[in-house]
């Protein structure tokens, strides 16, 4: 066993605790939307909603980055992968389907003109 500083041991233990805490956080919430990342299920007002794999991936990324504007290219990479070759307007159609599937909670996804999309806790539209 090598000698080491207590500050180094403390830093390593703190990093280990942070990593394990993030793994236990499996339910993301944003307003009336709840996403269970372990069970791969989505709930709106405690009612389970069926989502496609791509819709789930996009919503998951948006919930991880809620209140941040996310551009189409980023959503395209998260939903379809880096090797996708096509137009970025496919993201707009997927967002449209996602809003429809979420029902009233779909209005939590705001379009930021010329930038992309933003997921917020409130259902009021941002222009």
MOPAC internal coordinates of N, CA, C and O (Angstrom, degrees):
PM7 1SCF
backbone

  N    0.0000 0     0.00 0     0.00 0    0    0    0
  C    1.4453 1     0.00 0     0.00 0    1    0    0
  C    1.5315 1   108.06 1     0.00 0    2    1    0
  O    1.2310 1   121.27 1   -47.95 1    3    2    1
  N    1.3342 1   115.17 1   132.05 1    3    2    1
  C    1.4541 1   120.30 1  -177.93 1    5    3    2
  C    1.5223 1   109.64 1   -90.04 1    6    5    3
  O    1.2310 1   120.52 1   -30.28 1    7    6    5
  N    1.2997 1   116.62 1   149.72 1    7    6    5
  C    1.4679 1   118.59 1   174.04 1    9    7    6
  C    1.5347 1   110.22 1   -72.56 1   10    9    7
  O    1.2310 1   120.41 1   -34.91 1   11   10    9
  N    1.3117 1   116.82 1   145.09 1   11   10    9
  C    1.4607 1   121.72 1  -179.46 1   13   11   10
  C    1.5166 1   109.20 1  -147.92 1   14   13   11
  O    1.2310 1   121.40 1   -17.88 1   15   14   13
  N    1.3105 1   114.93 1   162.12 1   15   14   13
  C    1.4531 1   120.96 1   179.93 1   17   15   14
  C    1.5295 1   110.28 1   -81.67 1   18   17   15
  O    1.2310 1   120.95 1   -32.84 1   19   18   17
  N    1.3149 1   115.79 1   147.16 1   19   18   17
  C    1.4549 1   119.98 1   177.48 1   21   19   18
  C    1.5280 1   111.65 1   -63.89 1   22   21   19
  O    1.2310 1   119.83 1   147.28 1   23   22   21
  N    1.3142 1   117.93 1   -32.72 1   23   22   21
  C    1.4637 1   120.89 1   179.21 1   25   23   22
  C    1.5288 1   110.86 1   -64.96 1   26   25   23
  O    1.2310 1   120.02 1   144.36 1   27   26   25
  N    1.3332 1   117.56 1   -35.64 1   27   26   25
  C    1.4644 1   121.39 1   178.10 1   29   27   26
  C    1.5271 1   109.72 1   -68.93 1   30   29   27
  O    1.2310 1   120.24 1   136.87 1   31   30   29
  N    1.3163 1   117.15 1   -43.13 1   31   30   29
  C    1.4558 1   121.62 1   178.11 1   33   31   30
  C    1.5300 1   110.53 1   -61.46 1   34   33   31
  O    1.2310 1   120.54 1   136.46 1   35   34   33
  N    1.3141 1   116.56 1   -43.54 1   35   34   33
  C    1.4670 1   121.38 1   179.29 1   37   35   34
  C    1.5291 1   110.93 1   -61.97 1   38   37   35
  O    1.2310 1   120.24 1   136.47 1   39   38   37
  N    1.3303 1   117.14 1   -43.53 1   39   38   37
  C    1.4636 1   121.37 1  -179.71 1   41   39   38
  C    1.5238 1   110.96 1   -64.11 1   42   41   39
  O    1.2310 1   120.23 1   138.48 1   43   42   41
  N    1.3213 1   117.17 1   -41.52 1   43   42   41
  C    1.4681 1   120.43 1   179.70 1   45   43   42
  C    1.5213 1   111.07 1   -67.12 1   46   45   43
  O    1.2310 1   120.14 1   139.73 1   47   46   45
  N    1.3196 1   117.34 1   -40.27 1   47   46   45
  C    1.4677 1   120.96 1   178.02 1   49   47   46
  C    1.5289 1   111.13 1   -66.27 1   50   49   47
  O    1.2310 1   120.23 1   139.89 1   51   50   49
  N    1.3172 1   117.16 1   -40.11 1   51   50   49
  C    1.4696 1   121.11 1   178.22 1   53   51   50
  C    1.5216 1   111.17 1   -62.90 1   54   53   51
  O    1.2310 1   120.37 1   138.07 1   55   54   53
  N    1.3300 1   116.90 1   -41.93 1   55   54   53
  C    1.4593 1   121.03 1   178.49 1   57   55   54
  C    1.5274 1   111.06 1   -64.24 1   58   57   55
  O    1.2310 1   120.51 1   140.60 1   59   58   57
  N    1.3209 1   116.62 1   -39.40 1   59   58   57
  C    1.4629 1   120.74 1   178.76 1   61   59   58
  C    1.5275 1   111.50 1   -65.56 1   62   61   59
  O    1.2310 1   120.30 1   139.03 1   63   62   61
  N    1.3194 1   117.03 1   -40.97 1   63   62   61
  C    1.4663 1   121.29 1   178.75 1   65   63   62
  C    1.5264 1   110.29 1   -65.04 1   66   65   63
  O    1.2310 1   119.78 1   138.88 1   67   66   65
  N    1.3366 1   118.02 1   -41.12 1   67   66   65
  C    1.4625 1   121.27 1   178.71 1   69   67   66
  C    1.5202 1   111.17 1   -62.00 1   70   69   67
  O    1.2310 1   120.33 1   137.56 1   71   70   69
  N    1.3242 1   116.97 1   -42.44 1   71   70   69
  C    1.4653 1   120.30 1  -179.34 1   73   71   70
  C    1.5188 1   111.49 1   -64.12 1   74   73   71
  O    1.2310 1   119.99 1   138.87 1   75   74   73
  N    1.3102 1   117.62 1   -41.13 1   75   74   73
  C    1.4660 1   119.81 1  -178.73 1   77   75   74
  C    1.5237 1   111.42 1   -73.49 1   78   77   75
  O    1.2310 1   119.34 1   148.84 1   79   78   77
  N    1.3197 1   118.86 1   -31.16 1   79   78   77
  C    1.4636 1   120.64 1   177.95 1   81   79   78
  C    1.5210 1   110.76 1   -67.77 1   82   81   79
  O    1.2310 1   119.69 1   141.57 1   83   82   81
  N    1.3191 1   118.19 1   -38.43 1   83   82   81
  C    1.4578 1   121.42 1  -179.77 1   85   83   82
  C    1.5229 1   111.41 1   -67.01 1   86   85   83
  O    1.2310 1   119.49 1   149.29 1   87   86   85
  N    1.3256 1   118.58 1   -30.71 1   87   86   85
  C    1.4559 1   121.64 1   179.60 1   89   87   86
  C    1.5203 1   111.38 1   -71.78 1   90   89   87
  O    1.2310 1   119.77 1   150.45 1   91   90   89
  N    1.3266 1   118.04 1   -29.55 1   91   90   89
  C    1.4573 1   121.14 1  -179.66 1   93   91   90
  C    1.5117 1   112.53 1   -79.10 1   94   93   91
  O    1.2310 1   119.60 1   163.96 1   95   94   93
  N    1.3161 1   118.37 1   -16.04 1   95   94   93
  C    1.4601 1   122.96 1  -178.22 1   97   95   94
  C    1.5255 1   108.81 1   -82.99 1   98   97   95
  O    1.2310 1   120.15 1   -93.39 1   99   98   97
  N    1.3472 1   117.32 1    86.61 1   99   98   97
  C    1.4551 1   120.54 1  -174.32 1  101   99   98
  C    1.5173 1   113.39 1  -101.61 1  102  101   99
  O    1.2310 1   119.46 1   168.97 1  103  102  101
  N    1.3165 1   118.64 1   -11.03 1  103  102  101
  C    1.4617 1   120.80 1  -179.90 1  105  103  102
  C    1.5214 1   109.81 1  -111.90 1  106  105  103
  O    1.2310 1   121.61 1   -62.14 1  107  106  105
  N    1.3256 1   114.53 1   117.86 1  107  106  105
  C    1.4602 1   121.18 1   176.90 1  109  107  106
  C    1.5225 1   107.89 1  -101.59 1  110  109  107
  O    1.2310 1   120.50 1   -41.60 1  111  110  109
  N    1.3239 1   116.65 1   138.40 1  111  110  109
  C    1.4649 1   120.00 1   178.17 1  113  111  110
  C    1.5188 1   110.19 1  -126.94 1  114  113  111
  O    1.2310 1   121.82 1   -33.62 1  115  114  113
  N    1.3134 1   114.11 1   146.38 1  115  114  113
  C    1.4583 1   121.74 1   175.59 1  117  115  114
  C    1.5232 1   106.77 1  -152.66 1  118  117  115
  O    1.2310 1   120.75 1   -75.38 1  119  118  117
  N    1.3110 1   116.16 1   104.62 1  119  118  117
  C    1.4619 1   120.31 1  -177.33 1  121  119  118
  C    1.5197 1   110.16 1    63.87 1  122  121  119
  O    1.2310 1   120.38 1    58.78 1  123  122  121
  N    1.3186 1   116.88 1  -121.22 1  123  122  121
  C    1.4673 1   121.10 1  -179.59 1  125  123  122
  C    1.5266 1   112.82 1   -94.79 1  126  125  123
  O    1.2310 1   120.29 1  -177.25 1  127  126  125
  N    1.3322 1   117.05 1     2.75 1  127  126  125
  C    1.4650 1   121.69 1  -178.67 1  129  127  126
  C    1.5255 1   109.37 1   -97.56 1  130  129  127
  O    1.2310 1   120.83 1   -48.05 1  131  130  129
  N    1.3258 1   116.01 1   131.95 1  131  130  129
  C    1.4621 1   122.34 1   173.33 1  133  131  130
  C    1.5153 1   107.89 1  -124.77 1  134  133  131
  O    1.2310 1   120.87 1   -43.79 1  135  134  133
  N    1.3313 1   115.94 1   136.21 1  135  134  133
  C    1.4514 1   121.78 1  -178.69 1  137  135  134
  C    1.5182 1   108.17 1  -125.03 1  138  137  135
  O    1.2310 1   120.33 1   -59.74 1  139  138  137
  N    1.3224 1   116.98 1   120.26 1  139  138  137
  C    1.4646 1   122.14 1   177.11 1  141  139  138
  C    1.5228 1   107.07 1   -97.25 1  142  141  139
  O    1.2310 1   120.66 1   -71.28 1  143  142  141
  N    1.3370 1   116.34 1   108.72 1  143  142  141
  C    1.4558 1   120.75 1  -174.14 1  145  143  142
  C    1.5186 1   113.15 1   -77.08 1  146  145  143
  O    1.2310 1   119.78 1   160.36 1  147  146  145
  N    1.3258 1   118.03 1   -19.64 1  147  146  145
  C    1.4589 1   120.07 1   176.93 1  149  147  146
  C    1.5220 1   111.33 1   -80.30 1  150  149  147
  O    1.2310 1   120.53 1   135.84 1  151  150  149
  N    1.3216 1   116.59 1   -44.16 1  151  150  149
  C    1.4655 1   121.50 1  -178.59 1  153  151  150
  C    1.5261 1   112.41 1   -87.47 1  154  153  151
  O    1.2310 1   120.39 1   171.46 1  155  154  153
  N    1.3397 1   116.85 1    -8.54 1  155  154  153
  C    1.4594 1   123.30 1  -177.84 1  157  155  154
  C    1.5278 1   111.46 1    55.85 1  158  157  155
  O    1.2310 1   121.18 1  -131.64 1  159  158  157
  N    1.3251 1   115.35 1    48.36 1  159  158  157
  C    1.4554 1   121.33 1   179.13 1  161  159  158
  C    1.5238 1   110.15 1  -125.52 1  162  161  159
  O    1.2310 1   121.48 1   -25.20 1  163  162  161
  N    1.3203 1   114.77 1   154.80 1  163  162  161
  C    1.4563 1   122.26 1  -179.99 1  165  163  162
  C    1.5153 1   108.44 1  -124.26 1  166  165  163
  O    1.2310 1   120.69 1   -41.18 1  167  166  165
  N    1.3316 1   116.29 1   138.82 1  167  166  165
  C    1.4618 1   122.07 1   178.88 1  169  167  166
  C    1.5292 1   109.19 1  -127.48 1  170  169  167
  O    1.2310 1   121.22 1   -42.32 1  171  170  169
  N    1.3166 1   115.28 1   137.68 1  171  170  169
  C    1.4514 1   121.75 1   171.53 1  173  171  170
  C    1.5200 1   106.21 1  -122.75 1  174  173  171
  O    1.2310 1   120.94 1   -61.97 1  175  174  173
  N    1.3295 1   115.82 1   118.03 1  175  174  173
  C    1.4647 1   121.84 1  -177.03 1  177  175  174
  C    1.5325 1   110.64 1    51.56 1  178  177  175
  O    1.2310 1   120.95 1  -132.13 1  179  178  177
  N    1.3261 1   115.78 1    47.87 1  179  178  177
  C    1.4703 1   124.60 1   177.38 1  181  179  178
  C    1.5262 1   114.37 1    66.82 1  182  181  179
  O    1.2310 1   119.41 1  -171.40 1  183  182  181
  N    1.3273 1   118.73 1     8.60 1  183  182  181
  C    1.4618 1   121.98 1   176.71 1  185  183  182
  C    1.5263 1   108.51 1  -106.22 1  186  185  183
  O    1.2310 1   120.66 1   -50.75 1  187  186  185
  N    1.3392 1   116.35 1   129.25 1  187  186  185
  C    1.4630 1   120.40 1  -177.86 1  189  187  186
  C    1.5227 1   110.60 1   -70.75 1  190  189  187
  O    1.2310 1   121.15 1   -43.22 1  191  190  189
  N    1.3270 1   115.42 1   136.78 1  191  190  189
  C    1.4607 1   122.90 1  -178.94 1  193  191  190
  C    1.5297 1   108.42 1  -117.15 1  194  193  191
  O    1.2310 1   120.47 1   -45.88 1  195  194  193
  N    1.3175 1   116.70 1   134.12 1  195  194  193
  C    1.4621 1   121.95 1   176.92 1  197  195  194
  C    1.5280 1   109.29 1   -82.38 1  198  197  195
  O    1.2310 1   120.54 1   -54.34 1  199  198  197
  N    1.3314 1   116.57 1   125.66 1  199  198  197
  C    1.4600 1   121.64 1   177.93 1  201  199  198
  C    1.5198 1   109.52 1  -126.54 1  202  201  199
  O    1.2310 1   120.85 1   -31.81 1  203  202  201
  N    1.3259 1   115.99 1   148.19 1  203  202  201
  C    1.4549 1   120.16 1   173.54 1  205  203  202
  C    1.5259 1   108.61 1   -74.00 1  206  205  203
  O    1.2310 1   121.04 1   -11.77 1  207  206  205
  N    1.3105 1   115.62 1   168.23 1  207  206  205
  C    1.4580 1   120.50 1  -178.97 1  209  207  206
  C    1.5283 1   111.42 1   -61.21 1  210  209  207
  O    1.2310 1   120.39 1   137.35 1  211  210  209
  N    1.3158 1   116.86 1   -42.65 1  211  210  209
  C    1.4647 1   120.30 1  -179.45 1  213  211  210
  C    1.5292 1   111.32 1   -68.75 1  214  213  211
  O    1.2310 1   120.52 1   138.58 1  215  214  213
  N    1.3270 1   116.60 1   -41.42 1  215  214  213
  C    1.4663 1   120.18 1   177.85 1  217  215  214
  C    1.5229 1   110.39 1   -61.60 1  218  217  215
  O    1.2310 1   120.77 1   138.10 1  219  218  217
  N    1.3216 1   116.13 1   -41.90 1  219  218  217
  C    1.4579 1   120.09 1   179.14 1  221  219  218
  C    1.5310 1   110.49 1   -63.68 1  222  221  219
  O    1.2310 1   120.30 1   136.44 1  223  222  221
  N    1.3308 1   117.02 1   -43.56 1  223  222  221
  C    1.4638 1   121.02 1  -179.67 1  225  223  222
  C    1.5262 1   111.33 1   -62.40 1  226  225  223
  O    1.2310 1   120.67 1   138.08 1  227  226  225
  N    1.3282 1   116.33 1   -41.92 1  227  226  225
  C    1.4656 1   120.21 1   179.87 1  229  227  226
  C    1.5250 1   110.52 1   -67.68 1  230  229  227
  O    1.2310 1   120.32 1   134.43 1  231  230  229
  N    1.3345 1   117.00 1   -45.57 1  231  230  229
  C    1.4639 1   120.43 1   179.45 1  233  231  230
  C    1.5300 1   110.93 1   -63.98 1  234  233  231
  O    1.2310 1   120.19 1   140.94 1  235  234  233
  N    1.3100 1   117.24 1   -39.06 1  235  234  233
  C    1.4616 1   121.55 1   178.24 1  237  235  234
  C    1.5312 1   110.63 1   -60.41 1  238  237  235
  O    1.2310 1   120.48 1   133.61 1  239  238  237
  N    1.3216 1   116.69 1   -46.39 1  239  238  237
  C    1.4665 1   120.58 1   179.35 1  241  239  238
  C    1.5293 1   110.58 1   -64.52 1  242  241  239
  O    1.2310 1   120.60 1   138.76 1  243  242  241
  N    1.3349 1   116.45 1   -41.24 1  243  242  241
  C    1.4559 1   119.85 1  -179.84 1  245  243  242
  C    1.5289 1   111.36 1   -66.26 1  246  245  243
  O    1.2310 1   120.22 1   144.85 1  247  246  245
  N    1.3185 1   117.18 1   -35.15 1  247  246  245
  C    1.4671 1   119.83 1   179.40 1  249  247  246
  C    1.5225 1   111.13 1   -73.14 1  250  249  247
  O    1.2310 1   120.30 1   147.30 1  251  250  249
  N    1.3203 1   117.03 1   -32.70 1  251  250  249
  C    1.4672 1   119.60 1   174.62 1  253  251  250
  C    1.5160 1   111.13 1   -65.88 1  254  253  251
  O    1.2310 1   120.40 1   150.82 1  255  254  253
  N    1.3263 1   116.83 1   -29.18 1  255  254  253
  C    1.4650 1   122.45 1  -177.37 1  257  255  254
  C    1.5214 1   110.63 1  -119.28 1  258  257  255
  O    1.2310 1   120.49 1  -137.37 1  259  258  257
  N    1.3400 1   116.68 1    42.63 1  259  258  257
  C    1.4616 1   118.64 1  -177.45 1  261  259  258
  C    1.5294 1   110.87 1   -64.17 1  262  261  259
  O    1.2310 1   121.34 1   -28.66 1  263  262  261
  N    1.3077 1   115.04 1   151.34 1  263  262  261
  C    1.4657 1   124.55 1  -176.50 1  265  263  262
  C    1.5229 1   113.18 1    67.52 1  266  265  263
  O    1.2310 1   120.07 1  -168.43 1  267  266  265
  N    1.3315 1   117.46 1    11.57 1  267  266  265
  C    1.4633 1   121.80 1   175.40 1  269  267  266
  C    1.5251 1   108.38 1  -113.80 1  270  269  267
  O    1.2310 1   120.53 1   -37.32 1  271  270  269
  N    1.3193 1   116.58 1   142.68 1  271  270  269
  C    1.4578 1   120.99 1   176.41 1  273  271  270
  C    1.5309 1   107.64 1   -78.87 1  274  273  271
  O    1.2310 1   121.18 1   -53.38 1  275  274  273
  N    1.3392 1   115.35 1   126.62 1  275  274  273
  C    1.4641 1   121.37 1  -178.70 1  277  275  274
  C    1.5215 1   107.81 1  -116.66 1  278  277  275
  O    1.2310 1   120.55 1   -54.47 1  279  278  277
  N    1.3227 1   116.56 1   125.53 1  279  278  277
  C    1.4610 1   119.65 1  -177.59 1  281  279  278
  C    1.5321 1   111.30 1   -78.92 1  282  281  279
  O    1.2310 1   121.24 1   -14.15 1  283  282  281
  N    1.3282 1   115.24 1   165.85 1  283  282  281
  C    1.4636 1   121.44 1  -176.89 1  285  283  282
  C    1.5226 1   112.14 1   -61.96 1  286  285  283
  O    1.2310 1   120.07 1   140.50 1  287  286  285
  N    1.3251 1   117.47 1   -39.50 1  287  286  285
  C    1.4602 1   120.57 1  -177.95 1  289  287  286
  C    1.5302 1   111.70 1   -61.67 1  290  289  287
  O    1.2310 1   120.56 1   139.79 1  291  290  289
  N    1.3251 1   116.54 1   -40.21 1  291  290  289
  C    1.4576 1   120.57 1   178.66 1  293  291  290
  C    1.5239 1   110.49 1   -64.69 1  294  293  291
  O    1.2310 1   120.39 1   133.90 1  295  294  293
  N    1.3328 1   116.86 1   -46.10 1  295  294  293
  C    1.4619 1   120.55 1   178.24 1  297  295  294
  C    1.5235 1   111.31 1   -64.34 1  298  297  295
  O    1.2310 1   120.45 1   144.60 1  299  298  297
  N    1.3182 1   116.75 1   -35.40 1  299  298  297
  C    1.4589 1   121.35 1   177.37 1  301  299  298
  C    1.5225 1   110.60 1   -62.70 1  302  301  299
  O    1.2310 1   120.61 1   135.73 1  303  302  301
  N    1.3282 1   116.43 1   -44.27 1  303  302  301
  C    1.4666 1   120.46 1   178.93 1  305  303  302
  C    1.5211 1   111.73 1   -66.33 1  306  305  303
  O    1.2310 1   119.77 1   142.18 1  307  306  305
  N    1.3256 1   118.05 1   -37.82 1  307  306  305
  C    1.4657 1   121.21 1  -178.96 1  309  307  306
  C    1.5182 1   111.87 1   -72.48 1  310  309  307
  O    1.2310 1   119.93 1   145.37 1  311  310  309
  N    1.3233 1   117.74 1   -34.63 1  311  310  309
  C    1.4548 1   120.86 1  -177.19 1  313  311  310
  C    1.5170 1   114.62 1   -89.60 1  314  313  311
  O    1.2310 1   120.31 1   143.88 1  315  314  313
  N    1.3288 1   117.01 1   -36.12 1  315  314  313
  C    1.4556 1   120.76 1  -173.47 1  317  315  314
  C    1.5206 1   113.15 1  -116.09 1  318  317  315
  O    1.2310 1   119.70 1   168.03 1  319  318  317
  N    1.3055 1   118.18 1   -11.97 1  319  318  317
  C    1.4616 1   121.25 1   178.98 1  321  319  318
  C    1.5134 1   112.48 1    94.28 1  322  321  319
  O    1.2310 1   121.22 1   -14.82 1  323  322  321
  N    1.3190 1   115.26 1   165.18 1  323  322  321
  C    1.4651 1   121.57 1  -177.26 1  325  323  322
  C    1.5282 1   112.86 1   -69.67 1  326  325  323
  O    1.2310 1   120.24 1   155.29 1  327  326  325
  N    1.3246 1   117.15 1   -24.71 1  327  326  325
  C    1.4560 1   119.96 1  -175.19 1  329  327  326
  C    1.5306 1   113.23 1   -90.15 1  330  329  327
  O    1.2310 1   119.72 1  -172.08 1  331  330  329
  N    1.3425 1   118.14 1     7.92 1  331  330  329
  C    1.4591 1   121.20 1   178.82 1  333  331  330
  C    1.5177 1   109.74 1   -68.21 1  334  333  331
  O    1.2310 1   121.15 1   -47.63 1  335  334  333
  N    1.3213 1   115.41 1   132.37 1  335  334  333
  C    1.4564 1   120.77 1   178.01 1  337  335  334
  C    1.5211 1   107.97 1  -120.40 1  338  337  335
  O    1.2310 1   120.50 1   -71.93 1  339  338  337
  N    1.2948 1   116.65 1   108.07 1  339  338  337
  C    1.4560 1   121.39 1  -179.59 1  341  339  338
  C    1.5099 1   109.83 1   174.85 1  342  341  339
  O    1.2310 1   120.95 1    14.96 1  343  342  341
  N    1.3139 1   115.78 1  -165.04 1  343  342  341
  C    1.4573 1   120.64 1  -177.60 1  345  343  342
  C    1.5221 1   110.72 1   -88.69 1  346  345  343
  O    1.2310 1   121.03 1   -27.12 1  347  346  345
  N    1.3339 1   115.63 1   152.88 1  347  346  345
  C    1.4649 1   119.91 1  -179.73 1  349  347  346
  C    1.5296 1   111.96 1   -82.21 1  350  349  347
  O    1.2310 1   120.06 1   175.92 1  351  350  349
  N    1.3322 1   117.48 1    -4.08 1  351  350  349
  C    1.4645 1   120.60 1   178.62 1  353  351  350
  C    1.5320 1   111.67 1   -69.93 1  354  353  351
  O    1.2310 1   120.09 1   165.94 1  355  354  353
  N    1.3207 1   117.43 1   -14.06 1  355  354  353
  C    1.4535 1   121.19 1   176.55 1  357  355  354
  C    1.5311 1   110.22 1   -62.84 1  358  357  355
  O    1.2310 1   120.58 1   152.22 1  359  358  357
  N    1.3253 1   116.49 1   -27.78 1  359  358  357
  C    1.4643 1   121.14 1   177.22 1  361  359  358
  C    1.5241 1   109.82 1   -66.43 1  362  361  359
  O    1.2310 1   120.19 1   139.82 1  363  362  361
  N    1.3270 1   117.24 1   -40.18 1  363  362  361
  C    1.4642 1   120.77 1   179.11 1  365  363  362
  C    1.5293 1   111.04 1   -60.62 1  366  365  363
  O    1.2310 1   120.77 1   138.18 1  367  366  365
  N    1.3254 1   116.13 1   -41.82 1  367  366  365
  C    1.4642 1   119.76 1   178.48 1  369  367  366
  C    1.5229 1   111.31 1   -66.59 1  370  369  367
  O    1.2310 1   120.38 1   141.63 1  371  370  369
  N    1.3177 1   116.87 1   -38.37 1  371  370  369
  C    1.4591 1   120.40 1   178.92 1  373  371  370
  C    1.5266 1   110.95 1   -67.03 1  374  373  371
  O    1.2310 1   120.09 1   140.30 1  375  374  373
  N    1.3334 1   117.43 1   -39.70 1  375  374  373
  C    1.4641 1   121.40 1   176.87 1  377  375  374
  C    1.5270 1   109.98 1   -63.61 1  378  377  375
  O    1.2310 1   120.66 1   140.65 1  379  378  377
  N    1.3250 1   116.34 1   -39.35 1  379  378  377
  C    1.4718 1   121.11 1   178.03 1  381  379  378
  C    1.5303 1   110.16 1   -60.88 1  382  381  379
  O    1.2310 1   120.38 1   134.64 1  383  382  381
  N    1.3439 1   116.88 1   -45.36 1  383  382  381
  C    1.4652 1   120.82 1   178.39 1  385  383  382
  C    1.5262 1   111.35 1   -66.25 1  386  385  383
  O    1.2310 1   120.58 1   142.50 1  387  386  385
  N    1.3295 1   116.49 1   -37.50 1  387  386  385
  C    1.4631 1   121.11 1   179.67 1  389  387  386
  C    1.5212 1   110.74 1   -65.34 1  390  389  387
  O    1.2310 1   120.25 1   136.29 1  391  390  389
  N    1.3218 1   117.13 1   -43.71 1  391  390  389
  C    1.4648 1   121.08 1   177.18 1  393  391  390
  C    1.5227 1   111.07 1   -60.09 1  394  393  391
  O    1.2310 1   120.86 1   137.84 1  395  394  393
  N    1.3308 1   115.97 1   -42.16 1  395  394  393
  C    1.4598 1   120.64 1   179.97 1  397  395  394
  C    1.5327 1   110.59 1   -64.83 1  398  397  395
  O    1.2310 1   120.18 1   137.50 1  399  398  397
  N    1.3204 1   117.27 1   -42.50 1  399  398  397
  C    1.4677 1   121.34 1  -179.53 1  401  399  398
  C    1.5269 1   111.29 1   -65.63 1  402  401  399
  O    1.2310 1   120.25 1   144.57 1  403  402  401
  N    1.3361 1   117.12 1   -35.43 1  403  402  401
  C    1.4618 1   121.04 1  -178.74 1  405  403  402
  C    1.5238 1   112.86 1   -77.77 1  406  405  403
  O    1.2310 1   120.04 1   166.62 1  407  406  405
  N    1.3091 1   117.52 1   -13.38 1  407  406  405
  C    1.4661 1   120.99 1   179.08 1  409  407  406
  C    1.5178 1   111.56 1    67.65 1  410  409  407
  O    1.2310 1   120.57 1    51.01 1  411  410  409
  N    1.3295 1   116.51 1  -128.99 1  411  410  409
  C    1.4691 1   120.20 1  -178.04 1  413  411  410
  C    1.5246 1   112.04 1   -64.00 1  414  413  411
  O    1.2310 1   120.00 1   151.31 1  415  414  413
  N    1.3231 1   117.60 1   -28.69 1  415  414  413
  C    1.4663 1   120.94 1   178.96 1  417  415  414
  C    1.5268 1   111.85 1   -73.84 1  418  417  415
  O    1.2310 1   120.12 1   168.13 1  419  418  417
  N    1.3190 1   117.37 1   -11.87 1  419  418  417
  C    1.4605 1   120.71 1   177.74 1  421  419  418
  C    1.5170 1   112.97 1   -62.54 1  422  421  419
  O    1.2310 1   120.96 1   157.57 1  423  422  421
  N    1.3305 1   115.78 1   -22.43 1  423  422  421
  C    1.4723 1   118.78 1   178.99 1  425  423  422
  C    1.5272 1   111.86 1   -75.59 1  426  425  423
  O    1.2310 1   119.86 1   177.69 1  427  426  425
  N    1.3211 1   117.88 1    -2.31 1  427  426  425
  C    1.4668 1   120.34 1   173.25 1  429  427  426
  C    1.5268 1   110.95 1   -76.48 1  430  429  427
  O    1.2310 1   120.10 1   163.58 1  431  430  429
  N    1.3324 1   117.42 1   -16.42 1  431  430  429
  C    1.4646 1   122.05 1   175.84 1  433  431  430
  C    1.5148 1   107.14 1   -89.91 1  434  433  431
  O    1.2310 1   120.81 1   -67.04 1  435  434  433
  N    1.2988 1   116.05 1   112.96 1  435  434  433
  C    1.4619 1   121.83 1  -176.23 1  437  435  434
  C    1.5276 1   110.13 1  -103.79 1  438  437  435
  O    1.2310 1   120.92 1   -39.24 1  439  438  437
  N    1.3123 1   115.85 1   140.76 1  439  438  437
  C    1.4528 1   121.58 1   172.97 1  441  439  438
  C    1.5163 1   108.31 1   -88.58 1  442  441  439
  O    1.2310 1   120.74 1   -54.62 1  443  442  441
  N    1.3156 1   116.19 1   125.38 1  443  442  441
  C    1.4616 1   121.27 1   175.39 1  445  443  442
  C    1.5216 1   105.83 1  -103.86 1  446  445  443
  O    1.2310 1   120.99 1   -72.01 1  447  446  445
  N    1.3135 1   115.71 1   107.99 1  447  446  445
  C    1.4527 1   122.44 1  -171.95 1  449  447  446
  C    1.5360 1   111.97 1   -54.25 1  450  449  447
  O    1.2310 1   120.72 1   -53.43 1  451  450  449
  N    1.3258 1   116.24 1   126.57 1  451  450  449
  C    1.4529 1   122.31 1   177.37 1  453  451  450
  C    1.5195 1   114.49 1    77.53 1  454  453  451
  O    1.2310 1   119.79 1   179.02 1  455  454  453
  N    1.3335 1   118.01 1    -0.98 1  455  454  453
  C    1.4685 1   121.31 1  -176.70 1  457  455  454
  C    1.5189 1   112.97 1  -120.22 1  458  457  455
  O    1.2310 1   120.41 1   126.61 1  459  458  457
  N    1.3426 1   116.82 1   -53.39 1  459  458  457
  C    1.4499 1   120.38 1  -176.34 1  461  459  458
  C    1.5184 1   111.00 1   156.72 1  462  461  459
  O    1.2310 1   120.98 1    47.60 1  463  462  461
  N    1.3209 1   115.73 1  -132.40 1  463  462  461
  C    1.4643 1   121.24 1  -175.89 1  465  463  462
  C    1.5203 1   110.44 1  -132.56 1  466  465  463
  O    1.2310 1   121.91 1   -21.89 1  467  466  465
  N    1.3447 1   113.96 1   158.11 1  467  466  465
  C    1.4557 1   120.66 1  -177.75 1  469  467  466
  C    1.5266 1   108.24 1  -143.42 1  470  469  467
  O    1.2310 1   120.22 1   -46.78 1  471  470  469
  N    1.3309 1   117.19 1   133.22 1  471  470  469
  C    1.4523 1   122.55 1   176.75 1  473  471  470
  C    1.5224 1   108.27 1  -104.22 1  474  473  471
  O    1.2310 1   120.56 1   -54.08 1  475  474  473
  N    1.3294 1   116.53 1   125.92 1  475  474  473
  C    1.4578 1   120.98 1  -179.61 1  477  475  474
  C    1.5240 1   110.42 1  -128.98 1  478  477  475
  O    1.2310 1   121.08 1   -10.73 1  479  478  477
  N    1.3319 1   115.54 1   169.27 1  479  478  477
  C    1.4570 1   120.90 1   178.80 1  481  479  478
  C    1.5150 1   112.74 1   -73.01 1  482  481  479
  O    1.2310 1   120.64 1   149.46 1  483  482  481
  N    1.3134 1   116.38 1   -30.54 1  483  482  481
  C    1.4789 1   118.67 1  -176.66 1  485  483  482
  C    1.5176 1   110.75 1   -91.79 1  486  485  483
  O    1.2310 1   121.41 1   -20.97 1  487  486  485
  N    1.3169 1   114.90 1   159.03 1  487  486  485
  C    1.4627 1   120.76 1  -177.47 1  489  487  486
  C    1.5193 1   112.70 1   -99.63 1  490  489  487
  O    1.2310 1   119.94 1  -169.77 1  491  490  489
  N    1.3136 1   117.72 1    10.23 1  491  490  489
  C    1.4656 1   121.23 1   179.67 1  493  491  490
  C    1.5286 1   108.87 1   -83.09 1  494  493  491
  O    1.2310 1   120.68 1   -40.32 1  495  494  493
  N    1.2944 1   116.31 1   139.68 1  495  494  493
  C    1.4640 1   121.76 1  -178.94 1  497  495  494
  C    1.5315 1   111.41 1   -73.88 1  498  497  495
  O    1.2310 1   121.44 1   -39.32 1  499  498  497
  N    1.3387 1   114.86 1   140.68 1  499  498  497
  C    1.4620 1   121.81 1   175.07 1  501  499  498
  C    1.5238 1   106.83 1  -110.17 1  502  501  499
  O    1.2310 1   120.24 1   -48.33 1  503  502  501
  N    1.3251 1   117.15 1   131.67 1  503  502  501
  C    1.4611 1   120.34 1   179.24 1  505  503  502
  C    1.4995 1   111.32 1  -102.58 1  506  505  503
  O    1.2310 1   120.10 1   180.00 1  507  506  505

